[in-house]
Amino acid sequence: MVQIYSRSLKLVILLIVGILSLSLLFNFTVKLSSNAAMPVDAFLVLGGSINREIYAAKLAKQYPKLPILISQGSEAPCLFKVFQKEQINLERVILEKCAESTFGNFFFSLPILTNWKVHKVKLITSKTHLPRAKWLANIILGSHGIWIDLDLAPEKGIPGNQEFALKTIIDVIRSLGWSYLSQLFHPTCDRVDQLSEVDLSFWQKKGFVCERQTLF
């Protein structure tokens, strides 16, 4: 009886792994190739430097209808001022505040992007955030057929993201594992807000300081 149960369990596991592998193969080949020819339909900005968000706000003028997802970026009032200055519709800008790492950026952004039915995303980060950000994006987002259009923001100084070989290796391994599991599980972030909902008067009373404050 125990042997029959053990065999059945192994068959179920092999079946699940097989189905997930086929799903990944389809997404990484057929779907990804098809979406590469599609127009960009969303922005994904990785936190770590307000220069990325300033760059994204300027670039967003060329794509007036696309949603903009900022993963663990600058403080909300700073972002409010950045996008307000460029006269971007603040309802287009969504703030995700759950991510605590580059892996977390894609872990929490993926469900939002798939919910938006994104085919091709413009990924905005810095040169110093490479190659880790690019690899993780290609693995995690690519596992759902989302094509990456990488765009590097010009930087002054050193952004918050620092690259170490061991950290990159660990994140790549985690991403490969999550590329399988994310076919089944869809985590949600309970700290997702629209930029238009930021109460600037509250923050002005509370007080806040932005990176590159002189820009405002």
Beta strands, then each sheet from edge to edge (+ up, - down):
strand 1: 42-46
strand 2: 68-71
strand 3: 93-96
strand 4: 120-125
strand 5: 147-152
strand 6: 192-194
sheet 1: 5+ 4+ 1+ 2+ 3+ 6-
end
